[in-house]
Amino acid sequence: MRKDILKAISTMVVALLVASMLIGLRILPAQASPVEFKIINPGPDGYPAKWTATNVDPASIGTENFNFTGDQFGKTFFINVTVQDVTAMKGWAIGIIYDATVLKYKSAWLPTDHVFKTPADMGWTIVQPAVVIADYDATHKEVQWGCTYIMPAPEEWTFNGTGVLCQIQFEVLQQVNRLSPLLTTSFGWDPDWTSVYYHPSGSEIPTCSPGYVKIEWVPPAEKPIFYLKPSTYKASAKDEDVAIEVWVRSVSADWNIIAFQVAVWFNTTFLEPTTYETGTWLNGFVNGNEGILYVAQNDFHGDPALPYCYNKWLLGAVIIPDPDTGQYVPPFPSGEGMLFRIHFKAIYETIFPVEDWTTLQVKEEEVWDMFGLHVPLGISEHCQYRAPVRTLGLDIDLYTQYTFPYGGQGKGNPSDMFGPQAEVILFARVVYNEWPVQMKLVAFEIRHGEFYIYREAYTNEDGIAMVKFRIPWPCVDPVERVFGIWDVIATVEVAEQKKNDTLSFKVWWLTEITSVKSTEDYYIQSKQGFDATFVVEYRTYRMQTIPVVLTVTVYDELGFFVGYDTFTTTVGWGEYHWCEFKNYTKTFTIHIPSNAVVGVATVYGNAYDNLPWNGGVPYCPEASSTFLIKKPGGP
């Protein structure tokens, strides 16, 4: 009874759909047809924003198979519904059946190369009623849709050949993992709702070929690798705070990882453990009511597994499942991130030219998945540590105003970057047998392109000479002339002995927005408005972190403001890492109201140190791009 009612309702929809061509036409009885409707895998390239599923088998693209490896839970893909070898087609209707426990219907559309593109381009009216999602049985649903066009007299046109009827997007509702490694389903056809309509008369049920979906869990190629940052640490002075970060990379979400353990073995002759901090990387994978438990201990003297004069940091991080359900909530950890930052005090030093090195070793590595199974690991990477070296005799150290190590403290080390027109303060510390040398003239020379700056200053009671200058900013082409690497040298002479130290620093935008773009080429306006998605790409050379406020603002074609969003974050390497961009992306979703006019809209992206209302100023020039707002059913 239920299906009869649904059929009656849908019959009225189909009747409206084909009314323009069926009036007075003779409907042919259903029979075996050489015309074929097929479901084809188009791959993601045609509409990547609609296809978030990953690891599609290239060999399945262009076939009836949709084969994926790795978990696709919550991800989307779409199908091409095609017609093969048709003659004089003026309309179509489809009923595609799918398992609603495995897949969820998301959207359907006519692609730019659909079979009725020609009449659409000629300005004829394309008739496409709303998609209907109907219950087929207890576990399956059906996508019911159709399309035709109104042929103005005396014009005539029909579709002949092979082409795409429509595209339909689905979301994956089930997971694959190590314990449930295979998920299969298929797309079928309901002949009650599937037809091809001809001109000048007739219709028939085409031959219909199914589509097949296979999602298979395979052990990811990536194996987690623990490593220490920096990979080499040269301490400058005894009692220095030595901060070593414990990172993990090559983490695949397909491992369903929920726990990490690692130990860092160290030589107690060189280093004394002090304190630790936890990273924030895992926070991005804590969902719902999940939590994180961190554990860190460093008192293992007498452990027989440790070499003589060794101790260790033993570190662990565990994601705790939702206490209400006892379940873990995807997504699982992926990519790379910092787990801990551990601190030591440098307690041993040498006298130049002697250097002593030791290795901070990564040991006792363990990673577990949500099933309590061990995850295979890659080869861990250690940190080479050099004890501080005291230099006797005459020495000079050139550095900027930034704190250690970001000012370039140490022989020949570069400084962190500076922004346009920034004031640069240069210090040169002169010592003899580690004792400050006072009232000595130190020469400074700064070079970059056409700019040559010469200064000198006396050392003070601490043996430090200091000069300042501000980055020039000419009126003509300042970015090309000023941006880049600046080089500095400081020289001193004591008792006919000459010493110098060099330093480099980068001048660039402190934060630079490289692009702001819509994820879609166009959006369809409606009486409720629509949600638009934008991606901002930005970057920095900064070693030290700084606050950033990103803003996205949208204008329609007439220049009316129609939406905005902001995002507060920090940028920077957070470690001594010179002259390499750190890249970021941020996605914004902005509701565009119904009063936004149809046409070419513009999105603007900005980066500030604070919102202008709060006294903030720009970090870099504004970025912008355009996208289309279309009327419903329009070209």
C-alpha positions as CSV (number, residue, x, y, z in Angstrom):
1,M,0.0,0.0,0.0
2,R,2.8,2.4,1.0
3,K,4.6,1.9,-2.3
4,D,1.4,2.4,-4.3
5,I,0.8,5.7,-2.6
6,L,4.4,6.9,-3.2
7,K,4.0,5.8,-6.8
8,A,0.8,7.8,-7.2
9,I,2.5,10.9,-5.8
10,S,5.6,10.5,-7.9
11,T,3.5,9.8,-11.0
12,M,2.1,13.4,-10.7
13,V,5.7,14.7,-10.5
14,V,6.7,12.8,-13.6
15,A,3.6,13.9,-15.3
16,L,4.4,17.5,-14.7
17,L,8.0,16.9,-15.8
18,V,7.2,15.5,-19.2
19,A,3.9,17.4,-19.8
20,S,5.4,19.5,-22.5
21,M,6.3,16.5,-24.6
22,L,3.8,13.9,-23.8
23,I,0.6,15.7,-24.7
24,G,-0.9,13.8,-27.5
25,L,2.0,11.4,-27.8
26,R,1.6,7.6,-27.9
27,I,3.6,5.9,-25.1
28,L,5.2,2.7,-26.3
29,P,5.1,-0.4,-24.1
30,A,8.2,-1.3,-22.1
31,Q,10.6,-3.6,-24.0
32,A,14.2,-4.6,-24.1
33,S,16.1,-1.5,-25.2
34,P,19.5,-1.0,-26.9
35,V,19.6,2.3,-25.0
36,E,21.5,1.9,-21.7
37,F,21.6,4.0,-18.5
38,K,24.9,3.4,-16.6
39,I,26.4,4.6,-13.3
40,I,30.0,5.7,-13.9
41,N,32.8,6.7,-11.6
42,P,33.9,10.2,-12.8
43,G,36.7,10.6,-10.3
44,P,37.2,13.8,-8.3
45,D,38.7,16.1,-10.9
46,G,35.5,17.4,-12.4
47,Y,34.2,18.8,-9.1
48,P,36.7,18.3,-6.3
49,A,34.7,20.3,-3.7
50,K,32.0,17.6,-4.0
51,W,34.4,14.7,-3.7
52,T,36.2,14.6,-0.4
53,A,36.8,10.8,-0.5
54,T,40.5,9.9,-0.8
55,N,42.6,7.1,-2.3
56,V,40.2,6.2,-5.1
57,D,41.6,3.4,-7.3
58,P,42.6,5.1,-10.6
59,A,41.7,2.0,-12.5
60,S,38.1,2.2,-11.3
61,I,37.6,5.8,-12.7
62,G,35.6,5.6,-15.9
63,T,34.0,2.3,-14.9
64,E,31.0,1.2,-12.9
65,N,33.3,0.5,-9.9
66,F,33.9,3.0,-7.0
67,N,36.9,1.4,-5.3
68,F,38.6,3.2,-2.4
69,T,41.3,2.3,0.1
70,G,41.3,3.7,3.7
71,D,38.5,4.8,5.9
72,Q,36.1,7.1,4.1
73,F,33.7,7.7,7.0
74,G,32.0,11.1,6.6
75,K,33.5,11.7,3.2
76,T,31.7,12.3,0.0
77,F,31.9,11.2,-3.7
78,F,29.5,11.5,-6.6
79,I,28.3,9.3,-9.5
80,N,27.8,10.1,-13.1
81,V,24.4,8.9,-14.4
82,T,24.9,8.4,-18.1
83,V,23.0,7.4,-21.2
84,Q,24.6,5.3,-23.9
85,D,23.7,5.2,-27.6
86,V,20.4,7.1,-27.5
87,T,18.6,8.7,-30.5
88,A,16.1,11.6,-30.4
89,M,16.0,11.8,-26.6
90,K,13.9,14.7,-25.2
91,G,13.6,13.7,-21.5
92,W,14.8,11.3,-18.9
93,A,13.7,10.0,-15.5
94,I,15.7,7.9,-13.0
95,G,15.1,5.9,-9.9
96,I,18.4,4.9,-8.3
97,I,18.3,2.6,-5.2
98,Y,21.0,2.7,-2.5
99,D,21.6,1.2,0.9
100,A,20.8,4.0,3.4
101,T,22.7,2.3,6.2
102,V,25.9,2.7,4.2
103,L,25.4,5.8,2.1
104,K,23.5,9.1,2.6
105,Y,22.2,11.2,-0.3
106,K,23.7,14.8,-0.2
107,S,22.9,16.6,-3.5
108,A,22.3,16.3,-7.2
109,W,23.0,18.6,-10.1
110,L,23.3,18.9,-13.9
111,P,27.0,19.1,-14.8
112,T,28.2,21.7,-17.3
113,D,28.3,19.2,-20.1
114,H,25.0,17.5,-19.4
115,V,22.9,16.1,-22.3
116,F,20.6,19.1,-22.5
117,K,23.4,21.7,-22.5
118,T,22.6,22.8,-26.1
119,P,18.9,23.8,-25.4
120,A,20.0,25.5,-22.2
121,D,22.6,27.5,-24.1
122,M,19.9,28.5,-26.6
123,G,17.9,29.9,-23.8
124,W,15.2,27.2,-23.8
125,T,13.5,26.4,-20.5
126,I,15.0,23.4,-18.8
127,V,12.4,21.6,-16.6
128,Q,13.9,19.8,-13.6
129,P,11.7,19.3,-10.6
130,A,13.1,18.9,-7.1
131,V,14.9,15.6,-6.3
132,V,12.7,13.2,-4.3
133,I,14.3,10.8,-1.8
134,A,11.8,8.0,-1.2
135,D,11.9,4.9,1.0
136,Y,12.3,1.8,-1.1
137,D,12.4,-0.8,1.8
138,A,13.4,-1.0,5.4
139,T,17.1,-0.3,4.6
140,H,17.2,1.2,1.2
141,K,16.2,4.6,-0.3
142,E,15.7,5.8,-3.8
143,V,16.8,8.9,-5.6
144,Q,13.9,10.0,-8.0
145,W,14.7,12.7,-10.5
146,G,14.2,13.7,-14.1
147,C,14.7,16.4,-16.7
148,T,13.3,17.6,-20.0
149,Y,13.1,21.0,-21.8
150,I,10.4,23.1,-23.6
151,M,11.0,23.2,-27.3
152,P,9.7,26.5,-28.7
153,A,8.0,26.2,-32.1
154,P,9.1,25.8,-34.8
155,E,12.5,24.8,-33.4
156,E,13.5,21.2,-33.1
157,W,16.4,19.6,-31.3
158,T,17.0,16.3,-29.6
159,F,20.0,14.6,-28.0
160,N,21.7,11.8,-29.8
161,G,24.6,9.7,-28.7
162,T,26.2,9.2,-25.3
163,G,26.4,11.7,-22.5
164,V,25.9,12.6,-18.8
165,L,22.3,12.9,-17.5
166,C,23.2,14.2,-14.0
167,Q,25.6,13.8,-11.1
168,I,24.6,12.6,-7.6
169,Q,26.6,13.1,-4.4
170,F,26.7,10.6,-1.5
171,E,28.3,10.6,1.9
172,V,29.8,7.4,3.5
173,L,28.1,6.5,6.8
174,Q,30.2,3.5,7.9
175,Q,33.9,3.0,8.8
176,V,36.4,0.4,7.7
177,N,39.3,-0.4,10.1
178,R,41.7,-3.2,11.2
179,L,38.8,-5.3,12.6
180,S,36.3,-4.5,9.9
181,P,38.4,-4.1,6.8
182,L,35.8,-4.3,4.0
183,L,32.7,-2.4,3.1
184,T,30.7,-3.1,-0.1
185,T,27.4,-1.8,-1.4
186,S,25.8,-1.2,-4.8
187,F,23.6,1.2,-6.7
188,G,20.5,-0.4,-8.4
189,W,17.6,0.8,-10.5
190,D,13.9,0.9,-10.0
191,P,12.2,0.3,-13.4
192,D,9.0,1.9,-12.2
193,W,10.8,5.3,-12.1
194,T,13.4,4.9,-14.9
195,S,12.5,6.0,-18.5
196,V,13.9,7.6,-21.6
197,Y,11.5,9.9,-23.5
198,Y,11.7,10.5,-27.2
199,H,10.7,13.1,-29.8
200,P,8.3,13.3,-31.5
201,S,6.7,10.4,-29.5
202,G,7.3,7.4,-27.2
203,S,9.2,6.3,-24.2
204,E,10.8,3.1,-22.9
205,I,12.6,1.7,-20.0
206,P,16.3,1.5,-20.9
207,T,18.7,-1.3,-20.1
208,C,20.1,-0.3,-16.6
209,S,23.6,-1.2,-15.4
210,P,24.3,-1.1,-11.6
211,G,27.3,0.6,-9.9
212,Y,29.5,-1.0,-7.2
213,V,31.2,0.6,-4.2
214,K,34.1,-1.1,-2.4
215,I,35.9,0.5,0.5
216,E,38.8,-1.5,1.8
217,W,41.0,-0.9,4.8
218,V,44.7,-1.6,4.0
219,P,47.6,-0.9,6.4
220,P,48.6,2.7,5.7
221,A,52.0,3.2,4.0
222,E,52.8,5.8,6.7
223,K,54.3,4.5,9.9
224,P,54.5,6.9,12.8
225,I,58.0,8.3,13.4
226,F,59.0,9.9,16.7
227,Y,61.7,12.6,16.5
228,L,63.2,15.4,18.5
229,K,63.4,19.1,17.6
230,P,65.8,20.5,17.1
231,S,67.8,17.6,15.7
232,T,71.0,19.4,16.8
233,Y,71.3,21.6,19.9
234,K,74.4,23.7,20.7
235,A,74.1,25.1,24.2
236,S,75.6,28.6,24.6
237,A,76.2,28.8,28.4
238,K,76.2,26.7,31.5
239,D,72.8,26.8,33.4
240,E,71.0,27.5,30.1
241,D,67.4,26.2,29.8
242,V,67.6,23.5,27.1
243,A,64.1,22.9,25.6
244,I,63.7,19.8,23.4
245,E,60.4,19.0,21.7
246,V,59.1,15.5,21.2
247,W,57.2,15.2,17.9
248,V,55.6,12.5,15.9
249,R,55.0,12.6,12.1
250,S,53.7,10.3,9.3
251,V,50.6,9.6,11.4
252,S,47.7,8.3,9.3
253,A,44.1,8.6,10.5
254,D,43.5,5.1,9.1
255,W,45.4,3.6,12.0
256,N,42.8,4.9,14.5
257,I,45.5,5.8,16.9
258,I,44.5,6.7,20.5
259,A,47.8,6.4,22.5
260,F,51.5,7.4,22.2
261,Q,54.4,6.4,24.5
262,V,58.0,7.4,24.1
263,A,61.1,7.8,26.3
264,V,64.1,10.2,25.9
265,W,67.3,8.9,27.4
266,F,69.9,11.5,28.3
267,N,73.4,11.7,29.9
268,T,73.2,13.1,33.4
269,T,76.8,14.4,33.1
270,F,75.5,16.9,30.5
271,L,71.9,17.6,31.5
272,E,69.6,17.8,34.5
273,P,65.8,17.4,33.9
274,T,63.6,20.3,35.1
275,T,60.0,20.6,33.8
276,Y,57.8,19.9,30.8
277,E,54.9,21.2,28.8
278,T,52.3,19.3,26.7
279,G,51.7,20.0,23.1
280,T,48.4,21.1,21.6
281,W,48.4,18.9,18.4
282,L,46.2,16.1,19.9
283,N,43.6,18.7,21.0
284,G,42.5,18.9,17.3
285,F,41.4,15.2,17.5
286,V,39.5,15.3,20.7
287,N,35.8,15.3,19.8
288,G,32.6,15.5,21.8
289,N,33.2,14.4,25.4
290,E,36.6,12.8,24.7
291,G,39.6,13.9,26.8
292,I,43.4,13.5,26.9
293,L,45.5,12.1,29.7
294,Y,49.2,13.2,29.7
295,V,51.9,11.5,31.8
296,A,55.5,12.6,32.2
297,Q,58.2,11.2,34.6
298,N,61.9,11.7,34.9
299,D,63.2,9.9,38.0
300,F,64.6,6.6,36.8
301,H,68.0,6.5,38.5
302,G,69.1,3.0,39.1
303,D,67.0,1.5,36.2
304,P,69.1,-1.5,35.1
305,A,68.0,-0.9,31.5
306,L,69.7,2.5,31.4
307,P,73.5,3.0,30.7
308,Y,75.7,4.3,33.5
309,C,75.1,8.0,34.3
310,Y,71.8,8.0,32.3
311,N,68.3,9.0,33.2
312,K,65.2,9.3,31.0
313,W,62.0,11.2,30.5
314,L,59.1,8.7,30.1
315,L,56.2,10.4,28.3
316,G,52.7,9.2,27.4
317,A,49.5,10.7,25.8
318,V,46.2,8.9,25.7
319,I,42.9,9.9,24.2
320,I,40.1,9.0,26.6
321,P,36.8,7.8,24.9
322,D,33.5,9.5,25.5
323,P,32.5,8.5,29.0
324,D,28.8,8.3,28.1
325,T,29.2,6.0,25.2
326,G,32.6,4.4,25.7
327,Q,33.3,5.1,22.0
328,Y,36.0,7.1,20.2
329,V,34.8,9.8,17.9
330,P,36.5,10.3,14.5
331,P,38.6,12.0,13.2
332,F,41.7,10.2,14.6
333,P,45.2,11.7,14.8
334,S,46.8,12.4,11.5
335,G,49.8,14.4,10.1
336,E,52.4,15.5,12.5
337,G,52.6,17.4,15.8
338,M,54.3,18.1,19.1
339,L,53.5,15.8,22.0
340,F,55.7,17.3,24.7
341,R,58.4,19.9,25.3
342,I,60.8,18.7,27.9
343,H,63.3,21.0,29.7
344,F,66.8,20.5,31.0
345,K,69.5,22.6,32.7
346,A,72.9,22.6,31.0
347,I,75.3,21.5,33.8
348,Y,78.5,20.8,32.0
349,E,80.7,23.0,29.7
350,T,84.1,22.8,27.9
351,I,86.9,25.2,27.1
352,F,87.4,26.2,23.4
353,P,88.5,24.5,21.2
354,V,87.3,21.3,22.9
355,E,83.7,20.2,22.2
356,D,81.8,17.4,23.9
357,W,78.7,15.9,22.4
358,T,76.0,13.5,23.5
359,T,72.9,12.0,22.0
360,L,69.4,12.4,23.4
361,Q,68.0,9.1,22.4
362,V,64.4,8.2,21.5
363,K,63.6,4.9,23.1
364,E,60.7,2.7,24.3
365,E,58.4,3.9,21.5
366,E,54.8,2.5,21.5
367,V,51.7,3.5,19.6
368,W,48.3,1.8,20.1
369,D,45.1,1.9,18.1
370,M,41.5,2.0,19.4
371,F,41.4,-1.8,19.5
372,G,44.5,-2.0,21.8
373,L,46.7,-3.3,18.9
374,H,50.2,-2.0,18.4
375,V,50.8,0.2,15.4
376,P,54.0,-0.5,13.4
377,L,56.6,2.4,13.7
378,G,59.2,4.0,11.5
379,I,62.8,4.7,12.6
380,S,62.9,7.3,15.3
381,E,65.3,10.3,15.0
382,H,67.4,11.5,17.9
383,C,68.9,14.9,18.9
384,Q,72.7,15.6,19.0
385,Y,73.5,17.8,21.9
386,R,76.7,19.9,22.3
387,A,77.7,21.1,25.7
388,P,78.4,24.9,26.0
389,V,81.9,25.9,24.9
390,R,83.7,28.7,26.8
391,T,85.9,30.8,24.5
392,L,89.1,32.2,25.9
393,G,91.0,35.0,24.3
394,L,89.3,37.7,22.2
395,D,85.8,37.0,21.1
396,I,82.8,39.0,19.7
397,D,79.2,37.9,19.4
398,L,76.8,39.9,17.1
399,Y,73.0,39.6,17.6
400,T,69.8,41.5,17.4
401,Q,67.2,42.5,20.1
402,Y,65.4,39.2,20.1
403,T,65.9,36.8,23.1
404,F,68.1,33.8,22.8
405,P,68.4,32.0,20.4
406,Y,66.2,34.1,18.1
407,G,68.5,37.1,18.0
408,G,71.3,35.0,16.4
409,Q,73.3,34.6,19.6
410,G,76.3,32.5,18.9
411,K,79.0,32.6,16.3
412,G,77.6,33.2,12.8
413,N,74.0,32.5,13.7
414,P,71.2,34.3,11.9
415,S,68.4,36.3,13.6
416,D,64.7,36.0,13.3
417,M,63.0,38.1,10.6
418,F,61.9,41.7,10.7
419,G,58.8,43.3,9.1
420,P,58.8,46.4,6.8
421,Q,60.1,49.6,8.4
422,A,61.0,47.8,11.6
423,E,63.7,49.1,14.0
424,V,66.6,46.7,14.1
425,I,68.9,46.9,17.2
426,L,72.3,45.4,16.8
427,F,74.4,44.3,19.8
428,A,78.1,43.2,19.7
429,R,79.4,41.7,22.9
430,V,83.2,41.8,23.1
431,V,85.0,39.7,25.7
432,Y,88.6,38.6,26.5
433,N,88.9,35.4,28.4
434,E,85.2,35.7,29.0
435,W,85.6,39.1,30.7
436,P,83.9,42.2,29.1
437,V,86.1,44.6,27.2
438,Q,85.0,48.1,27.8
439,M,85.3,51.3,25.8
440,K,86.4,49.6,22.6
441,L,85.1,50.9,19.2
442,V,83.1,48.3,17.3
443,A,82.4,48.8,13.6
444,F,79.1,47.7,12.0
445,E,78.3,47.3,8.3
446,I,74.8,46.4,7.0
447,R,74.2,45.5,3.4
448,H,71.3,44.6,1.2
449,G,71.0,45.4,-2.5
450,E,71.5,49.2,-3.0
451,F,71.6,49.8,0.8
452,Y,74.9,50.1,2.6
453,I,74.8,51.3,6.2
454,Y,77.9,52.1,8.3
455,R,78.0,52.7,12.0
456,E,80.2,52.3,15.1
457,A,79.8,52.4,18.8
458,Y,81.8,52.0,22.1
459,T,81.4,48.9,24.3
460,N,79.8,49.6,27.7
461,E,80.7,48.1,31.1
462,D,79.2,44.8,30.0
463,G,81.4,44.8,26.8
464,I,78.3,45.4,24.6
465,A,78.3,48.0,21.7
466,M,74.9,48.9,20.4
467,V,73.6,50.6,17.2
468,K,70.1,51.0,15.7
469,F,68.6,51.5,12.3
470,R,65.2,51.3,10.8
471,I,64.5,49.3,7.6
472,P,64.2,51.8,4.8
473,W,61.0,52.0,2.8
474,P,61.4,54.0,-0.4
475,C,58.5,55.5,-2.3
476,V,59.2,53.5,-5.5
477,D,58.9,49.7,-5.6
478,P,59.8,49.2,-1.9
479,V,58.9,45.5,-1.8
480,E,61.3,44.5,-4.6
481,R,64.1,46.7,-3.2
482,V,63.8,46.0,0.5
483,F,62.5,42.4,0.9
484,G,65.0,39.6,1.2
485,I,68.1,38.8,3.2
486,W,70.1,41.5,4.9
487,D,73.7,40.8,6.0
488,V,75.6,42.4,8.9
489,I,79.2,42.2,10.1
490,A,80.7,43.6,13.4
491,T,84.5,43.9,13.8
492,V,86.7,44.9,16.8
493,E,90.4,45.1,17.5
494,V,92.1,44.6,20.9
495,A,95.8,44.7,21.3
496,E,96.4,44.3,17.5
497,Q,94.0,41.3,17.5
498,K,91.0,41.5,15.2
499,K,87.8,39.6,15.5
500,N,84.5,39.7,13.7
501,D,81.1,38.0,13.8
502,T,78.4,38.0,11.1
503,L,74.6,37.8,11.1
504,S,71.8,37.7,8.6
505,F,68.1,38.3,8.9
506,K,65.1,38.2,6.5
507,V,62.8,41.2,5.8
508,W,59.3,40.2,4.8
509,W,55.7,40.6,5.7
510,L,55.4,39.3,9.2
511,T,52.3,37.3,8.1
512,E,51.4,37.2,4.4
513,I,48.1,36.1,2.9
514,T,48.9,34.5,-0.4
515,S,45.3,33.8,-1.5
516,V,41.7,33.9,-0.5
517,K,39.4,31.8,-2.7
518,S,35.9,30.4,-2.8
519,T,35.9,26.6,-2.9
520,E,33.2,26.7,-5.6
521,D,33.2,28.6,-8.9
522,Y,29.6,29.6,-8.3
523,Y,26.7,29.4,-5.8
524,I,22.9,29.3,-6.5
525,Q,21.0,32.1,-4.7
526,S,17.8,31.3,-3.0
527,K,15.1,32.9,-0.8
528,Q,17.0,31.6,2.3
529,G,20.4,32.7,1.0
530,F,23.2,30.2,0.9
531,D,26.4,29.2,2.7
532,A,29.7,30.0,0.9
533,T,33.0,28.4,1.8
534,F,36.3,30.2,1.4
535,V,39.9,29.0,2.0
536,V,42.6,31.5,3.1
537,E,46.2,30.5,2.5
538,Y,48.8,32.4,4.6
539,R,52.4,32.0,5.6
540,T,55.3,33.5,7.7
541,Y,59.1,33.3,8.1
542,R,58.8,34.0,11.8
543,M,60.6,31.7,14.2
544,Q,58.9,33.3,17.2
545,T,55.1,33.1,17.4
546,I,53.0,36.2,17.0
547,P,49.2,36.7,17.2
548,V,47.2,37.1,14.0
549,V,43.6,38.0,13.3
550,L,42.4,36.8,9.9
551,T,39.3,38.4,8.4
552,V,37.2,37.5,5.4
553,T,34.7,40.0,3.9
554,V,32.3,39.5,1.0
555,Y,30.8,42.1,-1.4
556,D,28.3,41.4,-4.1
557,E,28.5,42.7,-7.6
558,L,27.0,46.1,-6.7
559,G,29.5,46.5,-3.8
560,F,27.0,45.7,-1.1
561,F,28.6,44.1,2.0
562,V,27.0,40.6,2.4
563,G,29.1,38.7,4.9
564,Y,32.2,38.4,7.0
565,D,34.0,36.1,9.4
566,T,37.2,36.4,11.6
567,F,39.7,34.0,13.1
568,T,42.2,34.6,15.8
569,T,45.3,32.4,15.9
570,T,49.1,32.5,16.1
571,V,51.8,31.9,13.5
572,G,55.5,31.1,13.6
573,W,57.7,28.1,13.8
574,G,58.0,28.2,17.6
575,E,61.6,27.1,17.3
576,Y,64.9,28.3,15.8
577,H,64.1,27.6,12.1
578,W,65.6,30.1,9.7
579,C,64.5,31.4,6.3
580,E,61.8,28.9,5.5
581,F,58.1,29.6,5.1
582,K,55.6,28.0,7.5
583,N,52.4,27.6,5.5
584,Y,48.9,27.6,6.9
585,T,45.3,27.3,5.6
586,K,42.0,28.2,7.2
587,T,38.5,27.5,5.9
588,F,35.7,29.9,6.5
589,T,31.9,29.3,6.0
590,I,29.9,32.4,5.6
591,H,26.1,32.7,5.2
592,I,25.3,34.9,2.3
593,P,21.8,36.5,2.6
594,S,19.1,36.5,0.0
595,N,19.6,40.2,-0.7
596,A,23.0,39.5,-2.3
597,V,22.6,40.3,-6.0
598,V,23.2,37.8,-8.7
599,G,26.5,38.4,-10.5
600,V,30.3,38.6,-9.8
601,A,31.0,38.7,-6.0
602,T,34.3,39.5,-4.4
603,V,35.9,38.1,-1.3
604,Y,38.7,40.0,0.6
605,G,41.2,38.5,3.0
606,N,43.2,40.4,5.6
607,A,45.7,39.7,8.3
608,Y,46.0,42.1,11.3
609,D,47.9,42.0,14.6
610,N,44.5,42.8,16.2
611,L,41.2,43.9,14.9
612,P,41.4,47.6,13.8
613,W,38.6,48.5,16.3
614,N,41.0,47.4,19.0
615,G,44.0,49.3,17.5
616,G,45.2,46.6,15.2
617,V,47.2,47.3,12.0
618,P,47.7,45.2,8.9
619,Y,50.5,42.7,8.6
620,C,50.4,42.5,4.8
621,P,48.5,43.8,1.7
622,E,44.9,42.6,1.2
623,A,44.2,39.6,-1.0
624,S,41.0,39.1,-3.0
625,S,39.3,37.0,-5.7
626,T,35.9,36.7,-7.3
627,F,33.2,34.1,-7.6
628,L,29.7,33.9,-9.2
629,I,26.3,34.1,-7.6
630,K,23.7,32.6,-10.0
631,K,20.0,32.6,-10.1
632,P,18.1,29.3,-9.6
633,G,17.9,27.4,-12.9
634,G,19.9,30.1,-14.7
635,P,23.0,29.7,-16.8
